[in-house]
Structures are given as structure tokens and as C-alpha cells.
Amino acid sequence: MKIRVAHFKASSTDFSVILLASNSELTAEAMKSVGSKLPKTIQRPIVIAAKPTSDLAFYGQDDLVNLIDEVKMAQFPWKVLNI
């Protein structure tokens, strides 16, 4: 399975954003499911993202979501990983 991951370094936290399929639900269950499948090399905590419309939608820690909410999708440092 291929996933798109963007790693961010904030002043106090390093974290990853995982891009899910556009029809994915952004819920605690989805985060738990995705988190359990990720290799240990993926920086935690994670924020999950989907693109149900023209904008990205996020689910995760409020402070991290607020931090990346204003970033345009093209600015994310996406990498494609096989898991």
C-alpha cells in the first residue's frame, strides 16, 4: 500500500501528516487504524488529512491542525512511501 506523508518540524514538536483517500472519514478510529499500520520510522504524533473538496481537511491534535491548516497542499513536503 502506498501512502503520502509530510513531515513537519514545529518549534516544540516534530510530527507527520498522512494523506488519506478523499472519501476517507477523518475520525479517531481512522487515526488509530492508520497509526497502527505505519512503520516506526514515521514521526509521531500524526495528523490525518483528506481532500473531500478543493481544500484539505485535517484530524488530530488541535494545536497541530491549527498550525498546518493555513498551509497550501502544494507546500507540503509530500513523500510517497510503501507500507
Residue pairs with C-beta under 8 A, 6 or more apart in sequence:
1 37
1 82
1 83
2 80
2 81
2 82
2 83
3 18
3 19
3 38
3 80
3 81
3 83
4 18
4 19
4 78
4 79
4 80
4 81
5 16
5 17
5 18
5 19
5 42
5 78
5 79
5 80
5 81
6 16
6 17
6 19
6 76
6 77
6 78
6 79
7 14
7 15
7 16
7 43
7 77
7 79
8 14
8 15
8 16
8 17
8 67
8 68
8 77
10 64
10 67
13 45
13 64
14 43
15 43
15 44
15 45
15 46
15 47
15 64
16 42
16 43
16 44
16 45
16 46
16 47
17 46
17 47
17 48
17 49
17 58
17 68
17 76
18 34
18 38
18 42
18 46
18 47
18 48
18 49
19 49
19 50
19 51
19 56
19 78
20 26
20 30
20 34
20 48
20 49
20 50
21 50
22 50
22 51
22 52
23 50
23 52
24 30
24 48
24 50
26 48
26 49
26 50
26 57
26 58
26 59
27 59
28 59
30 48
30 59
31 46
31 48
31 59
31 60
34 46
34 48
35 44
35 46
37 83
38 46
38 83
39 81
39 83
42 81
45 60
45 61
45 64
46 60
47 58
47 59
47 60
47 61
47 64
47 65
47 68
48 58
48 59
48 60
49 56
49 57
49 58
49 59
50 56
50 57
51 57
51 73
56 73
58 65
58 68
58 69
59 65
